[in-house]
Amino acid sequence: MVNYSLSVKNLFFSYGNRQVIHDISFNIQKGDFVGILGPNGSGKSTLLYLLSGLLVPDNGSIFISGKNSKKLSRKIWSQEIAVVFQEMNLNLDLECYDIIMMGRFPHWRRWQKENQQDVDAVLHALQITNTQQFMNRPFRELSGGEKQRVMIARALAQEPHILLLDEPTSHLDILHQLDIMRILYQLQKKGITILGVFHDVNLVSQFCNQVFFLKKGEIVHYGLVDNSLHAPQVEKLFDVEFLEEIHPNSLRPFFMPLGIMKKLESLNASIHLICGGGSGSNFMKEFLEAGFSVSVGIVNQFDSDQEMASKLGIPVIIEKPFSPISDENFQKAIHLAVQSDYIFIAPGYWGRGNLKNLDLAISLQERGKRVLFLQDSLNEYWDYTDGQAINKFNLLAQHHAEVFSTITELIDRIKKDCLK
């Protein structure tokens, strides 16, 4: 039988008549680093309060190293579990060494003074968290990231088997966030079981080995990060669409929120985007968020615009890598783009290989399609074709292509057209 580090069975908790935790059960093995993800109000912090013993569940059981918490004294509970909460309301004029020494309290008998074992535990905690330089400084003088490291050191001075953290990277800059996560990662390697609440999906993806999703007081999923953290699951949890990439160093997924990108059916607008070389990626997102149907082409395979369109599920005409536009793909692009209401040419560089995309716009304009582009596209610094690209833009403008100062102005015009 597996002896779990932390086990929860059928846990319930309510604030008055409002149920916050509903029938939660899970098992965590020794040395796991578990990230808790979920939207605001899902009960994440309340769960940590229950596990730390600061709140008493209405029903259910908590087992710590196989022992029923109901049979544990507060002292033994605190020797097993240490907690780092989000709020650090310690305004006492104490030096950091003394604050960290507070972590030894669960090991003291009544009236006992600190001994060499306590001093060694504090010095070890200072070393692990790299806070030796703060030991004689008043806690209130430290920055947010420095305070968080000291509070983790205080928790480690308890010599716990389990460490609970409530949003340990909240309000910290990127450098301090990574600093905290590296400390926690090293603690996991030393065999400490860690359970932390996080808002940043990417921190969980890169540092945790287990994750569970908490929503409306229930665990809706629990499992290995490698199996659980993918865009469809994260989107369902937060009700926001994400773009999933693979981190080049860790080879784990990382996520970019794309916003709520549900198409607005009432607009009923479609736009074909002519782009390349990364010039169209941001426009794809903006058009989708505006509620437009989007198609793309012609772009070369492995072009960043091609990769973005494919990831977003946008229809795209793809040319061979590093190849000029073929007649075959030109005709495919006409067949695709002619189904759109608007043709938009993204500002970008023009050379011999992609100049035919401007011929595509001209051909579509001749078929009665409304061609749109930004004023910036008329700037000569985009043109590496001895003026051929600028001449084609001028030809489009002469035949009533619509020129806009900003993409916001362009999107607003389409929206107004749709509401007529």
C-alpha positions in Angstrom: 0.0 0.0 0.0 1.4 3.4 -1.0 2.1 5.7 2.0 1.1 9.1 0.7 2.7 12.2 1.9 -0.7 14.0 1.9 -4.1 12.4 1.3 -7.6 14.0 1.3 -10.8 12.1 1.4 -14.3 13.6 0.6 -13.5 17.1 1.9 -16.3 19.6 2.3 -16.2 23.2 3.6 -18.7 26.1 3.6 -18.6 29.7 4.7 -22.0 30.0 6.2 -24.5 28.8 3.6 -22.0 29.1 0.7 -20.2 25.9 -0.1 -16.6 26.6 -1.2 -15.1 23.1 -1.2 -17.2 20.2 -2.5 -16.2 16.6 -2.1 -12.5 16.9 -2.9 -10.3 13.9 -2.8 -6.6 13.4 -3.9 -3.4 11.7 -3.0 0.1 13.3 -3.2 3.2 11.2 -3.0 6.4 12.2 -1.2 8.5 14.6 -3.3 5.8 15.7 -5.6 5.6 19.3 -6.7 1.9 20.0 -7.3 0.6 23.1 -8.8 -3.0 24.2 -8.2 -4.6 26.1 -11.0 -8.1 27.6 -11.3 -10.0 30.8 -11.8 -10.6 33.3 -9.0 -13.1 32.2 -6.4 -12.6 28.5 -7.1 -11.5 27.7 -3.5 -7.7 27.4 -4.0 -6.7 29.4 -0.9 -9.5 27.9 1.2 -8.1 24.5 0.4 -4.7 25.5 1.7 -6.2 26.8 4.9 -7.9 23.5 5.4 -4.7 21.5 4.8 -2.8 23.7 7.2 -5.3 23.2 9.9 -6.4 26.9 10.1 -9.9 25.9 9.0 -11.8 22.9 10.0 -13.7 21.0 7.3 -17.4 20.4 7.5 -16.9 16.8 6.5 -14.0 14.6 5.2 -10.6 13.6 6.3 -7.0 14.8 5.8 -4.2 12.3 6.2 -0.6 13.6 6.8 2.1 10.9 6.2 -0.7 8.3 6.7 -1.9 9.8 10.0 -5.4 11.1 10.4 -5.0 14.9 11.1 -7.9 14.7 13.6 -5.6 12.7 15.9 -2.6 15.1 15.5 -1.8 17.8 17.9 -1.3 21.3 16.6 2.4 21.0 17.4 2.8 17.7 15.4 0.8 19.1 12.5 3.1 22.1 12.4 6.2 19.9 12.4 4.8 18.1 9.4 3.4 21.0 7.4 4.7 24.5 6.9 2.8 27.3 5.1 3.8 30.4 3.2 0.7 32.6 2.7 0.2 35.3 0.1 -0.1 38.2 2.5 3.0 39.0 4.6 1.5 41.3 7.3 4.6 41.3 9.5 5.3 44.9 10.4 7.3 44.1 13.5 10.6 45.7 13.7 12.4 42.3 13.8 15.5 41.2 12.0 15.1 38.5 9.4 17.1 36.0 11.5 14.5 36.3 14.3 11.6 35.9 11.9 13.1 32.8 10.5 13.8 31.5 14.0 10.0 31.7 14.6 9.8 28.6 12.3 11.4 26.6 15.1 8.5 27.2 17.5 6.7 23.8 16.8 9.9 22.0 18.0 10.2 23.9 21.3 9.0 22.8 24.7 7.4 25.3 27.0 9.9 28.0 28.2 12.6 26.4 26.0 15.2 28.7 24.5 16.8 28.1 21.1 19.6 25.6 21.1 22.3 24.7 18.6 19.9 22.5 16.6 17.6 25.5 16.1 20.5 27.7 15.0 21.7 25.0 12.6 18.2 24.7 11.1 17.9 28.5 10.6 21.4 28.8 9.1 20.5 25.9 6.7 17.3 27.6 5.7 19.2 30.9 5.1 21.7 29.0 2.9 19.0 27.2 0.8 17.1 30.4 0.1 20.2 32.5 -0.3 19.1 35.0 2.3 22.2 35.1 4.5 22.8 38.7 3.5 19.4 39.7 5.1 19.8 37.9 8.4 20.6 41.1 10.4 18.3 43.4 8.4 14.9 44.5 9.5 12.2 42.5 7.6 10.2 45.6 6.8 13.1 47.1 4.8 13.1 44.2 2.3 11.6 44.2 -1.2 8.7 41.9 -2.0 10.8 39.2 -3.5 13.3 39.3 -0.7 10.5 39.1 1.9 9.1 36.1 0.1 12.4 34.3 0.3 12.7 35.0 4.0 9.2 33.6 4.6 10.1 30.5 2.7 13.2 30.3 4.9 11.1 30.5 8.0 8.9 27.7 6.7 12.0 25.6 6.0 13.3 26.2 9.5 10.3 24.2 10.7 11.9 21.2 8.9 8.6 20.2 7.4 7.8 17.2 5.2 5.2 19.2 3.3 5.3 22.8 2.2 2.1 24.7 1.2 2.3 28.0 -0.7 -0.5 30.4 -1.6 0.5 32.3 -4.7 4.2 32.6 -3.8 5.1 34.6 -6.9 2.2 37.1 -6.7 3.2 40.7 -7.2 6.8 39.8 -8.0 8.8 40.7 -11.1 9.9 38.0 -13.5 13.4 37.7 -12.0 12.1 37.2 -8.4 9.4 34.8 -9.7 12.0 32.6 -11.3 14.2 32.9 -8.2 11.4 31.6 -6.0 10.5 28.8 -8.4 14.1 27.6 -8.6 14.2 27.4 -4.8 11.0 25.4 -4.7 12.3 23.1 -7.5 15.5 22.4 -5.5 13.4 21.7 -2.4 11.4 19.1 -4.3 14.7 17.4 -5.3 15.6 17.2 -1.6 12.4 15.2 -1.1 10.0 17.9 0.3 6.5 17.6 -0.9 5.2 20.9 -2.3 1.7 22.0 -3.0 1.3 25.5 -4.3 -1.5 27.8 -5.7 -0.5 29.6 -8.9 -2.1 31.9 -11.4 0.6 31.6 -14.0 0.1 28.4 -16.1 3.6 28.6 -17.4 5.3 28.5 -14.0 3.3 25.3 -13.2 4.2 23.9 -16.6 7.9 24.5 -16.3 8.5 23.6 -12.6 5.8 21.3 -11.3 5.5 17.6 -12.0 1.8 17.3 -11.0 -1.1 19.7 -11.4 -4.7 19.8 -10.5 -7.5 22.0 -11.8 -9.8 23.5 -9.2 -13.1 25.1 -10.4 -16.1 26.0 -8.4 -14.8 24.1 -5.4 -14.2 20.8 -7.2 -11.1 19.2 -8.6 -12.0 18.8 -12.3 -8.7 17.2 -13.3 -5.6 15.9 -11.5 -2.5 14.3 -13.1 1.0 14.6 -14.5 1.9 18.0 -16.0 3.1 16.3 -19.2 -0.3 14.7 -19.7 -2.6 17.4 -18.3 -1.3 20.8 -19.3 -2.4 21.3 -22.9 -4.4 24.1 -24.5 -7.8 22.4 -24.6 -7.7 21.6 -20.9 -6.4 25.0 -19.9 -9.0 26.8 -22.1 -11.8 24.8 -20.5 -10.5 25.7 -17.0 -10.2 29.5 -17.6 -12.7 30.0 -20.4 -10.0 31.7 -22.4 -8.3 30.5 -25.6 -4.5 29.8 -25.4 -1.8 29.3 -28.0 0.4 26.4 -27.0 4.1 26.3 -27.9 7.0 24.1 -26.8 9.7 25.7 -24.7 13.0 25.3 -26.5 15.0 24.5 -23.3 12.6 22.5 -21.1 10.7 21.0 -24.0 7.5 21.5 -21.9 4.5 23.5 -23.2 4.1 27.2 -22.5 1.0 29.2 -23.2 0.0 32.6 -24.5 -3.5 33.7 -23.8 -5.3 34.8 -27.0 -8.3 36.4 -25.3 -11.9 35.4 -25.8 -11.9 34.7 -29.5 -15.4 33.5 -30.2 -16.6 34.8 -33.5 -19.4 37.4 -33.3 -22.0 35.9 -35.6 -23.9 39.2 -35.9 -20.9 40.7 -37.8 -20.8 38.1 -40.5 -17.6 39.5 -41.9 -14.7 37.6 -43.6 -11.3 38.9 -44.5 -8.4 37.4 -46.5 -5.0 38.4 -45.1 -2.0 38.8 -47.5 1.1 38.7 -45.4 4.5 36.9 -44.8 7.7 37.1 -42.8 5.7 37.5 -39.6 3.9 40.6 -40.8 0.5 39.0 -40.3 0.5 37.2 -37.0 -0.7 40.1 -34.9 -3.4 40.9 -37.4 -4.7 37.4 -37.4 -5.3 37.7 -33.6 -6.9 41.1 -33.9 -9.3 40.0 -36.7 -10.3 36.9 -34.9 -11.0 38.9 -31.7 -13.0 41.4 -33.7 -15.2 38.5 -34.8 -14.1 38.1 -38.4 -13.6 34.9 -40.3 -10.0 34.9 -41.6 -8.1 33.2 -44.3 -4.4 33.7 -45.2 -2.1 33.3 -48.2 0.1 33.0 -49.9 2.9 32.3 -47.4 5.9 30.0 -47.5 6.1 26.8 -45.4 7.9 27.4 -42.1 7.2 31.1 -42.3 6.1 32.4 -38.9 2.8 33.6 -40.4 2.2 30.1 -41.8 2.9 28.6 -38.4 0.6 31.0 -36.6 -2.2 30.5 -39.1 -2.0 26.7 -38.8 -2.0 26.9 -35.0 -5.0 29.1 -35.0 -6.9 26.9 -37.4 -7.0 29.5 -40.1 -7.3 28.3 -43.7 -4.0 29.1 -45.4 -2.4 28.7 -48.9 1.2 27.5 -48.4 4.0 27.7 -50.9 7.2 25.6 -50.7 9.8 27.0 -48.4 12.2 29.6 -49.9 10.3 29.4 -53.2 8.6 32.0 -55.4 4.8 31.9 -55.7 3.8 29.3 -58.2 0.9 29.7 -60.7 -0.8 26.7 -59.0 -0.9 28.3 -55.6 -1.8 31.6 -57.1 -5.0 30.1 -58.4 -5.6 28.3 -55.1 -5.3 31.6 -53.3 -7.8 33.3 -55.7 -10.3 30.5 -55.1 -9.9 30.9 -51.3 -9.8 34.7 -51.1 -12.7 35.4 -53.5 -14.9 33.9 -50.8 -14.0 36.7 -48.4 -15.7 40.1 -48.1 -12.4 42.0 -47.7 -8.7 41.7 -48.7 -6.2 43.1 -46.4 -2.5 43.5 -47.3 -0.3 43.6 -44.2 2.6 46.1 -44.1 5.8 44.1 -44.9 8.8 43.8 -47.0 8.4 43.0 -50.8 10.9 41.2 -52.9 11.0 39.1 -56.0 9.7 36.0 -54.2 6.5 37.5 -52.8 5.7 40.3 -55.2 3.1 38.1 -56.8 1.0 38.5 -53.7 0.3 42.1 -54.8 -0.8 40.7 -58.2 -3.1 38.5 -56.2 -4.6 41.6 -54.5 -5.0 43.3 -57.9 -6.7 40.3 -59.4 -9.1 40.1 -56.5 -9.8 43.8 -56.8 -10.7 43.3 -60.5 -13.2 40.6 -59.3 -14.9 43.3 -57.2 -13.3 42.6 -53.9 -12.7 45.4 -51.5 -8.9 45.8 -50.9 -7.7 47.4 -47.7 -4.2 48.4 -46.5 -2.5 50.8 -44.1 -0.9 54.1 -45.0 2.4 52.7 -43.8 2.5 50.2 -46.7 3.1 53.1 -49.1 6.5 53.8 -47.5 9.4 53.0 -49.9 11.5 51.3 -47.2 9.3 48.2 -47.6 10.1 47.9 -51.3 13.1 45.8 -52.5 11.8 45.5 -56.0 13.1 48.7 -57.6 9.7 50.4 -57.1 7.5 47.6 -58.5 5.8 47.0 -55.2 5.0 50.8 -54.6 3.7 51.0 -58.2 1.3 48.1 -57.5 0.1 49.7 -54.3 -0.5 53.0 -56.2 -2.5 51.0 -58.8 -4.6 49.5 -56.1 -5.2 52.9 -54.6 -6.2 54.4 -58.0 -8.9 51.7 -58.3 -10.4 52.6 -54.9 -8.5 50.5 -52.5 -9.2 51.8 -49.0 -6.2 53.1 -47.1 -6.3 53.5 -43.3 -4.0 55.1 -40.8 -4.4 52.4 -38.1 -5.6 48.8 -37.8 -8.2 50.0 -35.2 -9.6 52.4 -37.8 -9.8 49.6 -40.3 -11.6 47.2 -38.0 -14.1 49.9 -36.9 -14.9 50.5 -40.5 -15.7 46.8 -41.2 -17.8 46.7 -38.0 -19.8 49.7 -39.1 -20.3 48.1 -42.6 -21.6 44.9 -40.9 -24.2 46.8 -38.9 -25.7 48.7 -41.9 
